[in-house]
Amino acid sequence: MINEQLLNPKSIVVVGASNNIHKPGGKIVKNLIDHNFKGQLYALNPKEDQVQGIPSFATVEELPAVDLAVLAIPAKFCVDVIISLSEQNDTKAFIIISAGFSETSVEGKKLEEQLKEVVDKHDGCLIGPNCIGVMTPRHASVFTTPVPELTPDGCDFISGSGATAVFIIESGIPKGLRFANVFSVGNSAQTGVEDVLAFLDENYVEGESSRVKLLYIENIDDPDKLLYHASSLIQKGCKIAAIKAGSSSAGSRAASSHTGALTSSDAAVDALFRKAGIVRCYGREELTTVAGVFMCKALEGKKMAIITHAGGPGVMLTDALEDGGLKIPAIDDSPAKKELLQKLYPGSSVENPIDFLATGTAEQLGVIIDACENDFDVDGMAVIYGSPGLFPIRDVYDVLSAKMETCQKPIYPILPSVINVKEEVSRFISLGHVNFPDEVLLGRALTKVIHTPPPSLDNQPEYPINIDEIRSIILKAKNGYQSPSVIHRLFDLAGIARVKEIVASTESEAVLAAMNIGFPVVMKVVGPVHKTEVGGVILDVRSVTQVRKEFHHLFEIEGTEGVLIAQMASGTELFLGATYEEKFGHVVLCGMGGIYVEVVKDVAAGLAPLSKGEAMTMIKSLKSYRILKGYRKQPSVNIDSYADSIVRLSWLLRYATEIKEIDINPLLGNDRKILAVDARIKIQK
């Protein structure tokens, strides 16, 4: 648990401190001194009386009471030292830099567990082991560089990897990204990413706490905790971006259903982040670029003006923004447009991108920004201004800086000349601004931020659910794939519309079923998992004679347990399914059905239970969404009914965690209704 002794210690001891600043114990001491730790600083090193000018002690017994201990000693000595510090020196916070724990061996894992037991017993806080340390405005207890200037208006950054934390900081600093607190949690023996985020949420103070949180995660141990506190912070006005590493498709588990083959832990992570409102990133540059977008004023619409003195970057940014769904609208003819053009050099363009040529001046940039702010129908501006090295441009950046402070619309500065005008860019950043040296990275980051939905924590279904009846069916069901009768009862209880279906075990029952449902009907084999592959689906059966004939044909298929007679429905094939992911719960997938779910794999994921708004977001994120709405005289699908089916399935799963896999493929949809045609449910208790 995070405590005051970790964040604001009055005294720190570096165990394994050294005069050699090229060793971790030496570099930690140097960083603490160089970055003005104002409390009492001690060293524990039996071979030295002083370490870098601070008092050094030979044993723990000689030390005075100390709030925080930073350990840079071999793993095998850490447990004994922590026991002594906890019992004799009332130490309540520990940062263990040392490696050699659970990341290396079973014995190391046991040592790590002992560390946690000791610290928990004394109500302390443990960061690590196997980490680079912690940086707060009070102290820089790390053995790495760079140590950024830590300021409350910067980002809180939590990382599961020490080296990656360094690289992300190095990526952010040249962009003008500032940091407030940096936590490297390493192996997370006691305190993981979720725990630090929970602390930042529970201790958030409006106007004082950082409003931007960055996460690098390798393991999500408590998805519910991450979801709750990330959502809570975002609802308080914070913004969160995260990288979740180690979730490649190669890690997908093998499964017999379409859903199992498509869903992996990565889909669960995607769904979790979307539900929480976290912007998901996939690399350092993307993460720090998204963080830079967070640091700017929020873009309230999708219409962007691009102001540039270089045609190529303007074109590339236009492509990146348009590809991401933002708009670069042409500037309408108006007196303001004509007046602006008169103030620019001949050859300039005011069409958007607004190109005021390589010789454009600071004054011209100012009037263009004013026109975009006051006269043109745009929601934000991207300003591209570098230098070919012909003349100084400090005055241009001064104008840009001033306009960023006074304009209500956000301005995203793209200053690509990081060599030609390095000093001017550095000065611009020193004024508290960020810089986006790559226009395409900015375009992609901006669209990603815009398209990340707000948190969704609707914990109540929108309609009544007979939970007791659902539980009764689940408890009576046997493990494995379920019979049509069980599937029908569950769907009816959930309110998932389905075609009329009757299972027949004799020819007479099949004939009566077909006559009861009404011709034409579909006949399907019951038993084999993949019906189509074994020739177990007969469409458009229109007579009693055909029913008799096909019944005997289907019963000849190996593994047949019965024949299902179903209403013949028509419409666009849709897919709906879910799989149960350990710790995360059910991941619900939707998309185009039939072969498209296997070949195209155009699916969207959500974490059950889902709200109607979440379901609509999932559908709209599909590449095939335009097809579902109706395209080039193709019939449309009732999107509202499709979303309702998604929500109803998610709430059924909320009360039936024993359902490990479910496929409804296809659903058939038209502009009036959605009907489940074929489904499989696998229960594992």
C-alpha positions as CSV (number, residue, x, y, z in Angstrom):
1,M,0.0,0.0,0.0
2,I,1.3,3.5,-0.9
3,N,1.9,5.6,2.2
4,E,3.3,9.0,3.3
5,Q,6.7,7.5,4.1
6,L,7.1,6.5,0.4
7,L,5.8,9.8,-1.1
8,N,7.2,12.3,1.4
9,P,9.9,10.7,3.6
10,K,11.6,12.7,6.2
11,S,14.6,10.3,6.1
12,I,16.0,7.8,3.6
13,V,18.6,5.1,3.9
14,V,20.3,3.6,0.8
15,V,21.3,0.0,1.7
16,G,24.2,-0.9,-0.5
17,A,25.2,2.8,-1.0
18,S,28.5,3.3,-2.8
19,N,31.0,6.0,-3.7
20,N,31.1,4.5,-7.1
21,I,28.3,6.3,-9.0
22,H,28.4,3.7,-11.8
23,K,26.9,1.2,-9.4
24,P,23.2,1.3,-8.6
25,G,23.8,2.0,-4.9
26,G,26.1,4.9,-5.8
27,K,23.8,6.4,-8.5
28,I,20.8,6.3,-6.1
29,V,22.7,8.4,-3.6
30,K,23.9,10.8,-6.3
31,N,20.4,11.3,-7.7
32,L,19.0,12.0,-4.2
33,I,21.7,14.6,-3.6
34,D,21.6,16.2,-7.1
35,H,17.8,16.5,-6.9
36,N,17.7,18.1,-3.5
37,F,16.2,15.6,-1.1
38,K,15.7,17.9,1.9
39,G,15.4,15.2,4.6
40,Q,18.0,13.2,6.4
41,L,20.0,10.9,4.0
42,Y,21.9,7.9,5.3
43,A,24.0,5.1,3.8
44,L,24.3,1.5,4.9
45,N,27.8,0.2,3.9
46,P,30.0,-1.6,6.4
47,K,33.1,-0.6,4.5
48,E,32.6,3.2,4.5
49,D,32.3,6.0,7.1
50,Q,30.9,8.3,4.5
51,V,29.4,7.8,1.1
52,Q,29.4,10.8,-1.2
53,G,29.5,13.1,1.8
54,I,26.6,11.5,3.8
55,P,27.0,9.5,7.0
56,S,27.4,5.7,6.4
57,F,26.6,3.0,9.0
58,A,27.9,-0.5,9.2
59,T,24.8,-2.2,10.6
60,V,21.1,-1.5,10.8
61,E,21.4,-1.4,14.6
62,E,23.5,1.8,14.4
63,L,21.0,3.6,12.2
64,P,18.5,6.0,13.6
65,A,14.8,5.6,12.8
66,V,14.2,6.0,9.1
67,D,11.0,6.4,6.9
68,L,12.2,4.9,3.6
69,A,14.8,2.3,2.7
70,V,16.1,1.8,-0.8
71,L,17.8,-1.6,-1.2
72,A,20.5,-2.2,-3.8
73,I,22.0,-5.4,-2.4
74,P,21.9,-9.0,-3.5
75,A,18.5,-10.6,-3.2
76,K,19.5,-13.2,-0.6
77,F,20.2,-10.4,2.0
78,C,17.1,-8.4,1.5
79,V,14.7,-10.3,3.7
80,D,16.9,-10.0,6.8
81,V,17.6,-6.3,6.2
82,I,13.9,-5.6,5.9
83,I,13.1,-7.5,9.0
84,S,15.7,-5.5,11.0
85,L,14.6,-2.1,9.5
86,S,10.9,-2.8,10.2
87,E,11.4,-4.0,13.8
88,Q,14.3,-1.8,14.9
89,N,14.0,1.4,12.9
90,D,10.3,1.7,12.3
91,T,10.8,1.8,8.6
92,K,7.4,1.8,6.8
93,A,8.4,2.1,3.1
94,F,10.8,0.0,1.0
95,I,12.0,0.2,-2.6
96,I,13.9,-2.9,-3.6
97,I,16.1,-2.2,-6.7
98,S,17.6,-5.7,-6.5
99,A,16.8,-8.4,-9.1
100,G,17.0,-12.2,-8.5
101,F,13.5,-12.8,-7.3
102,S,10.4,-14.3,-9.0
103,E,11.6,-13.2,-12.4
104,T,14.5,-15.7,-12.1
105,S,13.6,-18.8,-10.1
106,V,11.3,-20.6,-7.7
107,E,13.6,-19.8,-4.9
108,G,13.5,-16.2,-5.9
109,K,9.7,-16.3,-5.8
110,K,9.8,-17.6,-2.3
111,L,12.1,-14.8,-1.2
112,E,9.7,-12.3,-2.8
113,E,6.8,-13.8,-0.8
114,Q,8.8,-13.5,2.4
115,L,9.5,-9.8,1.7
116,K,5.8,-9.2,1.2
117,E,4.9,-11.0,4.4
118,V,7.3,-9.0,6.5
119,V,6.2,-5.6,5.0
120,D,2.5,-6.5,5.3
121,K,3.0,-7.6,8.9
122,H,4.4,-4.1,9.8
123,D,1.8,-2.2,7.7
124,G,4.4,-1.0,5.3
125,C,4.7,-0.2,1.6
126,L,6.9,-2.3,-0.7
127,I,7.8,-1.2,-4.2
128,G,9.6,-3.8,-6.4
129,P,11.7,-5.8,-6.3
130,N,13.5,-5.6,-9.6
131,C,12.6,-2.0,-10.4
132,I,14.4,1.3,-11.0
133,G,12.7,3.0,-8.1
134,V,10.3,5.9,-7.4
135,M,10.4,9.7,-8.2
136,T,8.2,12.2,-6.5
137,P,8.6,16.0,-6.1
138,R,10.2,15.2,-2.8
139,H,12.9,12.6,-3.8
140,A,14.4,10.8,-6.8
141,S,15.1,7.3,-5.4
142,V,16.2,5.8,-8.7
143,F,19.5,4.6,-10.1
144,T,18.8,5.7,-13.6
145,T,18.7,8.9,-15.7
146,P,17.2,11.1,-16.9
147,V,15.5,12.4,-13.8
148,P,12.9,14.9,-15.2
149,E,11.8,18.0,-13.3
150,L,8.9,16.8,-11.3
151,T,5.9,19.2,-11.2
152,P,2.2,18.8,-10.3
153,D,1.1,19.8,-13.7
154,G,3.0,16.9,-15.3
155,C,2.0,13.3,-15.8
156,D,1.8,10.5,-13.2
157,F,3.5,7.6,-14.7
158,I,3.3,4.0,-13.5
159,S,5.4,1.3,-15.1
160,G,5.7,-2.5,-14.7
161,S,9.2,-2.3,-16.4
162,G,12.1,-0.2,-15.2
163,A,14.0,-0.1,-18.4
164,T,10.8,0.8,-20.4
165,A,10.0,3.5,-17.9
166,V,13.4,5.1,-18.7
167,F,12.8,4.9,-22.4
168,I,9.3,6.4,-22.1
169,I,10.7,9.3,-20.1
170,E,13.4,9.8,-22.7
171,S,10.7,9.8,-25.4
172,G,8.6,12.3,-23.6
173,I,11.1,14.9,-22.4
174,P,12.2,16.1,-25.9
175,K,8.4,16.6,-26.7
176,G,8.0,18.9,-23.7
177,L,6.2,16.2,-21.6
178,R,6.4,16.9,-17.9
179,F,6.1,14.4,-15.1
180,A,4.6,14.6,-11.6
181,N,5.3,11.2,-10.0
182,V,7.0,8.1,-11.5
183,F,6.5,4.7,-10.0
184,S,8.4,1.7,-11.3
185,V,6.7,-1.3,-9.6
186,G,8.9,-4.1,-11.0
187,N,7.7,-7.5,-9.9
188,S,4.9,-6.0,-7.9
189,A,5.4,-8.2,-4.9
190,Q,3.0,-6.1,-2.9
191,T,2.2,-3.0,-4.9
192,G,1.2,-3.3,-8.6
193,V,0.1,-0.8,-11.2
194,E,-3.5,-1.2,-10.1
195,D,-2.6,-0.4,-6.5
196,V,-0.8,2.8,-7.4
197,L,-3.6,3.9,-9.6
198,A,-6.1,3.2,-6.8
199,F,-4.0,5.4,-4.4
200,L,-3.9,8.2,-7.0
201,D,-7.7,7.9,-7.3
202,E,-8.5,7.8,-3.6
203,N,-6.2,10.7,-2.9
204,Y,-7.1,12.9,-5.9
205,V,-7.4,16.6,-5.1
206,E,-8.9,18.8,-7.8
207,G,-6.6,21.5,-8.8
208,E,-3.6,19.9,-7.1
209,S,-3.2,16.3,-8.4
210,S,-2.0,15.5,-11.9
211,R,-4.8,15.2,-14.4
212,V,-2.8,12.9,-16.8
213,K,-1.9,9.2,-16.0
214,L,0.3,7.1,-18.1
215,L,0.6,3.3,-17.6
216,Y,3.0,0.6,-18.9
217,I,1.5,-2.8,-17.9
218,E,2.8,-6.3,-18.5
219,N,0.4,-8.1,-16.2
220,I,-3.1,-7.1,-15.2
221,D,-3.6,-8.9,-11.9
222,D,-6.8,-7.2,-10.9
223,P,-8.9,-6.1,-13.8
224,D,-11.9,-5.0,-11.7
225,K,-9.6,-2.7,-9.6
226,L,-8.1,-1.2,-12.7
227,L,-11.5,-0.7,-14.3
228,Y,-13.0,0.9,-11.2
229,H,-10.2,3.4,-10.4
230,A,-9.4,4.3,-14.0
231,S,-13.1,5.0,-14.6
232,S,-13.3,7.0,-11.4
233,L,-10.2,9.1,-12.2
234,I,-11.6,9.8,-15.7
235,Q,-14.9,10.8,-14.3
236,K,-13.1,13.3,-12.1
237,G,-11.6,14.9,-15.2
238,C,-8.4,12.9,-15.6
239,K,-7.1,11.4,-18.8
240,I,-5.4,8.0,-19.0
241,A,-3.3,6.3,-21.7
242,A,-1.7,2.9,-21.3
243,I,0.4,0.3,-23.1
244,K,-0.4,-3.3,-22.3
245,A,2.4,-5.5,-23.5
246,G,2.6,-9.2,-24.0
247,S,-0.9,-9.8,-25.6
248,S,0.0,-11.0,-29.1
249,S,-2.3,-13.2,-31.1
250,A,0.2,-16.0,-30.6
251,G,-1.0,-16.1,-27.0
252,S,-4.5,-16.9,-28.0
253,R,-5.7,-20.2,-26.6
254,A,-7.0,-22.9,-28.8
255,A,-10.7,-23.4,-28.8
256,S,-13.2,-25.3,-30.8
257,S,-15.6,-22.4,-31.4
258,H,-15.3,-19.4,-33.6
259,T,-15.3,-17.1,-30.6
260,G,-12.6,-19.0,-28.8
261,A,-10.4,-18.8,-31.8
262,L,-10.9,-15.1,-32.1
263,T,-10.7,-14.1,-28.5
264,S,-7.5,-13.8,-26.6
265,S,-6.4,-12.0,-23.5
266,D,-5.7,-9.1,-25.8
267,A,-9.3,-8.8,-26.7
268,A,-10.1,-8.8,-23.0
269,V,-7.6,-6.0,-22.5
270,D,-9.1,-4.0,-25.4
271,A,-12.6,-4.4,-23.9
272,L,-11.4,-3.5,-20.4
273,F,-9.6,-0.3,-21.6
274,R,-12.6,0.7,-23.7
275,K,-15.0,0.2,-20.8
276,A,-12.7,2.2,-18.5
277,G,-12.1,5.0,-21.0
278,I,-8.4,4.3,-21.3
279,V,-6.6,5.3,-24.5
280,R,-4.7,2.2,-25.6
281,C,-1.3,2.7,-27.1
282,Y,1.2,0.2,-28.6
283,G,4.5,1.9,-28.3
284,R,6.6,4.5,-26.5
285,E,6.3,7.2,-29.1
286,E,2.5,6.7,-29.4
287,L,2.1,6.8,-25.6
288,T,4.1,10.1,-25.2
289,T,2.4,11.6,-28.2
290,V,-1.1,10.8,-26.8
291,A,0.2,12.3,-23.5
292,G,1.1,15.5,-25.4
293,V,-2.4,15.6,-26.8
294,F,-3.8,15.3,-23.2
295,M,-1.6,18.3,-22.2
296,C,-3.3,20.5,-24.8
297,K,-6.8,22.0,-24.6
298,A,-9.4,19.4,-25.4
299,L,-10.7,19.1,-29.0
300,E,-14.5,19.5,-28.7
301,G,-15.4,18.6,-32.3
302,K,-13.9,16.8,-35.4
303,K,-13.1,19.8,-37.7
304,M,-9.4,20.7,-37.9
305,A,-7.6,23.5,-39.6
306,I,-4.0,22.8,-40.7
307,I,-1.8,25.8,-40.8
308,T,1.5,25.2,-42.5
309,H,4.4,26.8,-44.3
310,A,5.5,23.4,-45.8
311,G,3.2,21.6,-48.2
312,G,4.3,18.0,-47.6
313,P,3.8,17.8,-43.8
314,G,0.4,19.4,-44.3
315,V,-0.6,16.7,-46.8
316,M,0.6,13.9,-44.6
317,L,-1.2,15.3,-41.5
318,T,-4.4,15.7,-43.6
319,D,-4.2,12.1,-44.6
320,A,-3.6,10.9,-41.0
321,L,-6.5,12.9,-39.6
322,E,-8.9,12.0,-42.4
323,D,-8.0,8.3,-42.1
324,G,-8.9,8.5,-38.4
325,G,-12.3,10.1,-39.0
326,L,-11.5,13.7,-38.4
327,K,-12.4,16.4,-41.0
328,I,-10.3,19.0,-42.7
329,P,-13.1,21.2,-44.1
330,A,-12.6,23.6,-46.9
331,I,-12.8,27.2,-45.8
332,D,-16.0,28.7,-47.0
333,D,-15.8,31.8,-49.2
334,S,-16.4,34.8,-47.0
335,P,-15.1,38.3,-46.4
336,A,-12.9,37.0,-43.6
337,K,-11.3,34.5,-46.0
338,K,-10.6,37.2,-48.6
339,E,-9.3,39.6,-46.0
340,L,-6.9,36.9,-44.7
341,L,-5.6,36.1,-48.2
342,Q,-4.8,39.8,-48.7
343,K,-2.5,39.7,-45.6
344,L,-0.5,36.8,-46.9
345,Y,2.2,36.6,-49.6
346,P,1.2,35.9,-53.2
347,G,0.9,32.2,-53.8
348,S,-0.4,31.5,-50.3
349,S,-3.5,29.3,-50.0
350,V,-6.4,29.6,-47.6
351,E,-8.3,26.5,-48.6
352,N,-7.3,24.2,-45.6
353,P,-4.6,23.2,-45.3
354,I,-3.8,26.9,-45.0
355,D,-0.3,27.3,-46.6
356,F,1.4,30.6,-46.0
357,L,4.7,29.5,-47.7
358,A,8.2,28.9,-46.4
359,T,8.7,32.7,-46.1
360,G,5.7,33.1,-43.9
361,T,6.2,35.5,-41.0
362,A,5.2,35.6,-37.3
363,E,2.7,38.3,-38.0
364,Q,1.0,36.2,-40.7
365,L,0.9,33.2,-38.4
366,G,-0.9,35.3,-35.8
367,V,-3.6,36.6,-38.2
368,I,-4.2,33.0,-39.5
369,I,-4.7,31.7,-36.0
370,D,-7.0,34.6,-35.2
371,A,-9.1,33.8,-38.3
372,C,-9.4,30.2,-37.3
373,E,-10.2,31.1,-33.8
374,N,-12.9,33.7,-34.6
375,D,-14.1,33.4,-38.2
376,F,-13.7,29.9,-39.6
377,D,-15.8,26.9,-38.8
378,V,-13.2,24.7,-37.2
379,D,-12.8,23.1,-33.7
380,G,-9.0,23.1,-33.5
381,M,-5.7,23.9,-35.2
382,A,-2.5,22.1,-36.0
383,V,0.4,24.5,-36.7
384,I,3.4,23.2,-38.7
385,Y,6.4,25.5,-38.6
386,G,10.0,24.4,-39.0
387,S,13.0,26.1,-40.5
388,P,15.1,25.4,-43.6
389,G,17.9,27.3,-41.7
390,L,17.6,30.6,-43.6
391,F,16.7,33.0,-40.8
392,P,15.8,33.1,-37.0
393,I,12.2,32.1,-36.2
394,R,12.1,32.8,-32.4
395,D,9.4,35.5,-33.1
396,V,7.2,32.9,-34.8
397,Y,7.4,30.6,-31.8
398,D,6.7,33.5,-29.4
399,V,3.5,34.3,-31.3
400,L,2.5,30.6,-31.3
401,S,3.1,30.4,-27.6
402,A,1.0,33.5,-26.9
403,K,-1.9,32.2,-29.1
404,M,-1.8,28.8,-27.4
405,E,-2.4,30.6,-24.1
406,T,-5.2,32.9,-25.2
407,C,-7.2,30.9,-27.8
408,Q,-10.2,28.9,-26.7
409,K,-9.7,26.3,-29.5
410,P,-6.8,23.9,-29.0
411,I,-3.6,24.4,-31.0
412,Y,-1.3,21.5,-31.6
413,P,2.3,22.7,-32.4
414,I,4.3,20.7,-34.9
415,L,7.9,22.0,-34.8
416,P,9.9,19.5,-36.8
417,S,13.2,21.4,-37.1
418,V,14.8,19.9,-34.0
419,I,18.3,20.5,-35.3
420,N,18.1,23.7,-37.3
421,V,16.3,25.6,-34.6
422,K,17.1,23.4,-31.6
423,E,17.5,26.3,-29.2
424,E,14.2,28.0,-30.3
425,V,12.3,24.7,-29.9
426,S,13.9,24.2,-26.4
427,R,12.8,27.7,-25.4
428,F,9.3,27.1,-26.6
429,I,9.1,23.9,-24.6
430,S,10.6,25.6,-21.5
431,L,7.5,27.9,-21.6
432,G,5.4,24.9,-20.6
433,H,4.3,23.7,-24.1
434,V,4.6,20.3,-25.7
435,N,5.8,19.8,-29.3
436,F,4.8,17.1,-31.8
437,P,7.8,16.8,-34.1
438,D,6.1,14.2,-36.3
439,E,2.8,15.2,-37.8
440,V,1.6,11.7,-38.7
441,L,2.1,10.5,-35.1
442,L,0.1,13.5,-33.9
443,G,-2.7,12.7,-36.4
444,R,-2.9,9.1,-35.3
445,A,-2.8,10.0,-31.6
446,L,-5.4,12.7,-31.9
447,T,-7.8,10.4,-33.7
448,K,-7.2,7.7,-31.1
449,V,-8.0,10.1,-28.3
450,I,-11.2,11.4,-30.0
451,H,-12.5,7.9,-30.6
452,T,-11.9,6.5,-27.1
453,P,-15.3,6.5,-25.4
454,P,-15.9,7.8,-21.9
455,P,-16.1,5.2,-19.1
456,S,-19.2,3.0,-18.9
457,L,-20.1,1.7,-15.5
458,D,-23.8,1.0,-16.0
459,N,-24.3,-1.8,-13.5
460,Q,-28.0,-2.3,-13.8
461,P,-29.8,-4.1,-16.7
462,E,-32.3,-2.1,-18.7
463,Y,-35.0,-4.8,-18.3
464,P,-35.9,-7.5,-15.7
465,I,-33.9,-10.7,-15.7
466,N,-35.1,-13.9,-14.0
467,I,-31.8,-14.7,-12.3
468,D,-33.2,-17.6,-10.2
469,E,-34.4,-19.4,-13.3
470,I,-31.1,-18.8,-15.2
471,R,-29.2,-20.2,-12.3
472,S,-31.5,-23.2,-12.0
473,I,-30.9,-24.1,-15.7
474,I,-27.1,-23.7,-15.4
475,L,-26.9,-25.8,-12.3
476,K,-28.9,-28.6,-13.8
477,A,-26.9,-28.6,-17.1
478,K,-24.1,-31.0,-17.7
479,N,-20.6,-29.9,-18.7
480,G,-20.0,-29.5,-22.4
481,Y,-22.0,-28.3,-25.4
482,Q,-25.6,-27.9,-24.6
483,S,-28.8,-29.2,-26.3
484,P,-31.0,-26.9,-28.3
485,S,-33.6,-27.1,-25.5
486,V,-31.2,-25.6,-22.9
487,I,-30.1,-22.9,-25.4
488,H,-33.8,-22.0,-26.2
489,R,-34.7,-21.6,-22.5
490,L,-31.7,-19.4,-21.8
491,F,-32.3,-17.2,-24.8
492,D,-36.0,-16.9,-23.9
493,L,-35.1,-15.9,-20.3
494,A,-32.6,-13.3,-21.6
495,G,-35.0,-12.0,-24.2
496,I,-32.8,-12.9,-27.2
497,A,-35.2,-13.3,-30.1
498,R,-34.8,-16.6,-32.0
499,V,-36.3,-18.5,-34.8
500,K,-38.9,-21.2,-34.0
501,E,-37.2,-24.5,-33.5
502,I,-38.2,-28.0,-32.6
503,V,-36.0,-31.0,-32.1
504,A,-37.2,-34.3,-33.6
505,S,-35.9,-37.8,-32.9
506,T,-38.3,-39.6,-35.3
507,E,-39.6,-39.1,-38.8
508,S,-43.1,-38.4,-37.5
509,E,-41.9,-35.8,-35.0
510,A,-40.0,-34.1,-37.8
511,V,-43.1,-33.9,-40.1
512,L,-45.3,-32.6,-37.2
513,A,-42.6,-30.0,-36.3
514,A,-42.4,-28.7,-39.9
515,M,-46.2,-28.5,-40.2
516,N,-46.4,-26.6,-36.8
517,I,-43.7,-24.1,-37.8
518,G,-44.8,-23.7,-41.4
519,F,-43.0,-24.2,-44.6
520,P,-40.3,-23.5,-45.8
521,V,-38.1,-24.8,-42.9
522,V,-34.5,-25.5,-42.3
523,M,-33.3,-28.9,-41.1
524,K,-30.1,-29.2,-39.0
525,V,-28.3,-32.1,-37.5
526,V,-28.0,-32.1,-33.7
527,G,-24.8,-33.5,-32.3
528,P,-21.8,-32.6,-34.5
529,V,-20.3,-29.2,-33.6
530,H,-19.6,-27.9,-37.1
531,K,-22.9,-28.7,-38.9
532,T,-22.0,-27.1,-42.2
533,E,-18.7,-29.0,-42.5
534,V,-20.5,-32.4,-42.3
535,G,-23.4,-31.5,-44.6
536,G,-25.7,-31.2,-41.7
537,V,-27.7,-28.1,-42.7
538,I,-30.5,-28.4,-45.3
539,L,-32.1,-25.1,-46.3
540,D,-35.5,-24.2,-47.9
541,V,-37.3,-27.5,-47.2
542,R,-40.8,-27.0,-48.7
543,S,-42.8,-30.2,-48.4
544,V,-43.5,-33.2,-46.1
545,T,-41.9,-35.5,-48.7
546,Q,-38.7,-33.5,-48.5
547,V,-38.8,-33.5,-44.7
548,R,-39.0,-37.3,-44.6
549,K,-36.2,-37.7,-47.1
550,E,-33.8,-35.2,-45.4
551,F,-34.5,-36.6,-42.0
552,H,-33.1,-40.0,-43.0
553,H,-30.2,-38.3,-44.7
554,L,-29.2,-36.3,-41.6
555,F,-29.5,-39.3,-39.3
556,E,-26.9,-41.1,-41.4
557,I,-24.3,-38.5,-40.3
558,E,-21.9,-39.8,-37.6
559,G,-22.7,-38.5,-34.2
560,T,-26.2,-37.4,-34.9
561,E,-28.5,-37.2,-31.8
562,G,-31.5,-35.7,-33.5
563,V,-32.7,-33.3,-36.2
564,L,-33.7,-29.7,-35.5
565,I,-36.5,-28.3,-37.6
566,A,-36.3,-24.5,-37.7
567,Q,-38.2,-21.5,-39.1
568,M,-36.7,-20.3,-42.4
569,A,-35.5,-16.8,-41.8
570,S,-33.7,-14.3,-44.1
571,G,-31.6,-11.3,-43.7
572,T,-28.0,-10.2,-43.3
573,E,-25.8,-12.7,-41.4
574,L,-24.5,-11.3,-38.1
575,F,-22.4,-12.8,-35.4
576,L,-22.6,-12.6,-31.6
577,G,-20.5,-14.6,-29.2
578,A,-18.5,-14.5,-26.0
579,T,-15.8,-16.4,-24.2
580,Y,-14.8,-16.4,-20.6
581,E,-11.4,-15.0,-19.8
582,E,-9.9,-15.7,-16.4
583,K,-9.9,-12.6,-14.1
584,F,-11.6,-10.5,-16.8
585,G,-15.0,-12.3,-17.1
586,H,-16.9,-12.6,-20.3
587,V,-15.6,-10.9,-23.5
588,V,-18.5,-10.3,-25.8
589,L,-17.8,-10.1,-29.6
590,C,-20.0,-8.9,-32.4
591,G,-19.6,-8.5,-36.1
592,M,-20.6,-9.8,-39.6
593,G,-21.7,-13.4,-39.5
594,G,-21.2,-16.5,-41.6
595,I,-17.8,-17.0,-43.2
596,Y,-17.0,-13.3,-42.6
597,V,-16.4,-13.9,-38.9
598,E,-13.7,-16.5,-39.7
599,V,-12.2,-14.9,-42.9
600,V,-12.5,-11.2,-42.4
601,K,-12.4,-11.2,-38.6
602,D,-14.1,-7.8,-38.4
603,V,-15.2,-8.0,-34.8
604,A,-15.6,-5.7,-31.9
605,A,-15.1,-6.7,-28.2
606,G,-16.8,-5.5,-25.0
607,L,-16.5,-6.6,-21.4
608,A,-19.8,-7.9,-19.9
609,P,-22.1,-6.6,-18.7
610,L,-22.6,-4.0,-21.3
611,S,-24.8,-0.9,-21.6
612,K,-26.8,0.0,-24.7
613,G,-24.3,2.8,-25.3
614,E,-21.3,0.4,-25.2
615,A,-23.1,-2.0,-27.6
616,M,-23.7,0.8,-30.1
617,T,-20.1,1.9,-29.8
618,M,-19.0,-1.7,-30.6
619,I,-21.2,-1.9,-33.7
620,K,-20.2,1.5,-35.0
621,S,-16.5,0.5,-34.6
622,L,-16.9,-2.3,-37.1
623,K,-15.4,-1.8,-40.6
624,S,-18.6,-3.3,-41.9
625,Y,-20.8,-0.8,-40.1
626,R,-21.7,1.0,-43.4
627,I,-22.9,-2.4,-44.8
628,L,-25.1,-2.9,-41.7
629,K,-26.7,0.5,-42.2
630,G,-27.5,-0.3,-45.8
631,Y,-25.1,0.3,-48.7
632,R,-25.8,0.7,-52.4
633,K,-29.3,-0.5,-52.2
634,Q,-28.4,-3.4,-50.0
635,P,-30.9,-3.9,-47.2
636,S,-30.1,-2.4,-43.8
637,V,-30.0,-4.1,-40.4
638,N,-32.0,-2.9,-37.4
639,I,-29.0,-1.6,-35.5
640,D,-31.0,-0.8,-32.3
641,S,-32.2,-4.4,-32.1
642,Y,-28.7,-5.8,-32.8
643,A,-27.4,-3.6,-29.9
644,D,-30.3,-4.9,-27.7
645,S,-29.3,-8.5,-28.4
646,I,-25.7,-7.7,-27.5
647,V,-26.8,-6.2,-24.2
648,R,-29.2,-9.0,-23.3
649,L,-26.5,-11.6,-24.0
650,S,-24.0,-9.8,-21.8
651,W,-26.5,-9.7,-18.9
652,L,-27.3,-13.4,-19.3
653,L,-23.5,-14.1,-19.0
654,R,-23.3,-11.9,-15.9
655,Y,-25.3,-14.5,-14.1
656,A,-23.9,-17.6,-15.8
657,T,-20.1,-17.5,-15.5
658,E,-20.1,-21.3,-16.1
659,I,-20.8,-20.5,-19.7
660,K,-17.2,-20.5,-21.1
661,E,-18.0,-20.2,-24.8
662,I,-21.1,-19.1,-26.7
663,D,-21.6,-18.6,-30.5
664,I,-24.7,-17.2,-32.1
665,N,-23.7,-17.5,-35.7
666,P,-25.6,-16.5,-37.6
667,L,-28.1,-14.0,-36.3
668,L,-30.2,-12.9,-39.2
669,G,-31.1,-9.3,-39.3
670,N,-33.2,-7.1,-41.5
671,D,-34.6,-3.6,-41.0
672,R,-37.3,-4.9,-38.6
673,K,-35.8,-7.5,-36.3
674,I,-32.9,-9.7,-35.4
675,L,-33.3,-13.4,-35.0
676,A,-30.8,-16.0,-33.6
677,V,-30.7,-18.8,-36.1
678,D,-27.9,-21.1,-34.9
679,A,-26.1,-21.2,-31.5
680,R,-23.7,-23.2,-29.4
681,I,-23.2,-22.9,-25.7
682,K,-20.4,-24.7,-23.8
683,I,-20.7,-24.9,-20.0
684,Q,-17.8,-25.9,-17.8
685,K,-18.5,-25.9,-14.0
